[in-house]
């Protein structure tokens, strides 16, 4: 009887582990790894390392990959192909973002004693002002249709250089607003090149952050679906 009970206990534990793993990966079948489907793209997945406003690897990022919902991949492919004809290419900082990563951001934002990245990422704002405009309890990234992106341009030596957008990625500051008047004419032109090509292929801008774009082709149901599987 005891042996049977132990067998049932082990079986039950294995079922719980399997069910938990399945729940954690729920929805992943709706996503594709951009690197496997799109050429002419470079990657700098900031939340996989410590070069970000948190100053540490972010929860849920187990690999340097960019996932996007399969319904948006054709638009990314078309955009990358058009940019290649212009001597340009996409550079991706982030795409799909697990909800656990968003929770990590919120914990960081609420710890007002941790200001080690202030000089680089929010020099002109108090940390208490970041929640709302820049950091939210829920992120559109978790739906799988949003990308953080910039552009690279091929120089005369055939090397790609990042266009000057007037502020760095994840700079929490008014200067990062797409239409901020304090940037130079060339920086504004570069932002417009990015915004126009993204808009042409169905991605809407978020005016607070020049790098942030969301695919507008989501269904009403997809707008309500948020995911939490790991990037791996």
N, C-alpha and C positions, 0 to 999 in steps of 0.2 A: 504493500500500500504506500509506504514511504517513497519507494523507488518510483512508483507511478506518479505520486504527487510532485516529486522533483522533476520528472519528465515534463509534466504539465506546466510547472513553473518556468522551466527553461524555454519551453515552446511559447509560453505567454510572453516572456521577456523578449524573445526573438521577434514575435509579432509586433510588440510595441516599438522596438527599434526600427523594424521595417516600415511601420506605419508613420513613424516620426520622420524618417528619411524621405519617404514619399511626399509627406506634407511639406517638408522643407524645400523640395524640388518642384512643387506644384507649379504648373504653368510654363516650365522651361521649354516644353515642346513647341511653344508659340514663338520662340526666339531663335535668332541666328547670330553666329559670331561674324561680325562684319569682315574680319580679316580673311575668312574662308570664302567670301562671296564678292568682295570688292577690291579691285586694284587701285593704285594711285592714291593710297591713304597712308599716313604715318600716325603713330600712336605715342602718347605720353600720358599713360593712365595714372593720374596723380594720386588717387586714393588707394592704390596698391602699395605705395611707398609712403615716405614721410615728408615729401616735398609738397605740402598742402597746408591749408589754414589750421588744421587740427595739430599738425606737427608730428603725426604718427600714422601708421597704416590704419585704414578705416575698416570697421567690422563688415564682413561680407565680401571683401575683395581678396580672393585667394589666388588670383592670376591677373596678368596684365592683358585683359581682354575687354572688348567693347561689344556687348550684346544689344540688339535692337529687335523690336517686334517684326515678325516676318512680313507683315502687311506694309512695312515702310522700306523694306530693303531694296525694292525696285527703284524707288525714288533716289536712294543713296547711290545706287549703281549708275543711274543716268547722270546724276550730278557730278560724280567723280569722273565719268567719261568726258563730260563737257569741259570740266576744269582742266583735264589733261590736254585738251586741244588748245587751251589758253596759256599753257606753261605754268599752271597752278595745281595745287593738290590740297586736300583736306588734311588737317592734323586734329586728331580727336583726343580730348582730355577725359571725357566721361560720356557714357551712354546710359544703358539701363543701370539703375541704382537700387540695390535691395533696401527694403524698409528698415532692416536692422542698421544699415549705414546711416539712414536719415535719423534714426534714434540716437546713434553715436554723435552725429552733428549737434543734436539738441542737447545732449548731456554736456558736450563741450561748450556750447553757447551759454548754458545756464551756470557754468562754473566761472564766475567772474574773476576768480583769483588766477586763472590760467591765461596769461597774456603774452606768452613767449613768442607768438607769431604776429603780434600787433604791428610792429614796425613794417613788416613786409605785406601784410594782408588787409589791415584796417587802421592805418596810421592816423586818420582824421576823424574816426568815429569811436565812441565808447562801445565796448563789447556788448553792453546792454541794448544797443540800438540795432543789432544785427538780426535778431529774430523778427520776422515779418517781411521786410524788404528783401533780405538775402538768404535767410535760413528759416525753414518752415517745418512744422510738425509732420506734414506730408509733402512729398515731392512728386511732381509730374514725371520725374525720371523713373520712378518705380512702376509706372505704367508701361515703360519700354518704348516710348515714341519720342523721347527728348535726347538731344545731343549737345554737348559742350564742345565747341569747335573753333578753330581758326584756320587761316590759309597760309600756305607756303608758296613762294614764287621761285621759279628756276632762274638763276643768275647766268651771267655770260660764260661761266665756267661749267655750267650744267649742274650746279649744286642748288639745292632748294634751301631758301632762307625764309624765316617766319616774317610775315608782314607786320609792320608796326601799327598796332591798333590803339595806341595811346595809353593803354594800361595793361597790366598783366592779367592772365586768367585768374579768376577768383579774387581779384582786388575789390574788396567791399568798400566802395567809395563812389560818390557821384560821378567821378571821372569815367567810371565804367558804364554809365548810362549811355546807350547807343547814340543819342543826339546831344551829348554834353557839349556845350559851346566852347569849353576851354581847350579842347584838343586842336592840333594843327589841321590845316586843310588836307594834307596828305593822309594823316591818320583818319580823318573823317571819310575821305575817299576810299580808303582801305576797308573801313567798316561797311560802307555802302556796297562795295564789291561783294563782300561776304553776305550781307543781308539780302541783296538782290538775287544772288545765285541760289541761296537757300529758299527764298520766297518763290522763285521760279519753279522749284521742284517740290513745293508743297509744305515747306517748313516756316512756321510763323515765329517772329522774333519776340523775345522778352525784353522790353525796353530798358529795364534796370541793369541788364547784363548783356553786353554786345556779343558774347560768345554762346548764348543760350537760345536754342531753337527747338520747337516742338512740331512734329508732323501733324498737319491739320486734317488728315484723312481718317481720324479715329471715329469709330461708331459711338453712339451714346453709351452702349454697354462697355466698350473699351475704355471710355473716359472714367468709368467707375471701378476698373480692375487694377489693383495694385499688387505687386509681387514681392516675394522675399527670398527667393532662392539665391544661393551664393554665385558670385562671378568666379568661375573656375574652369 
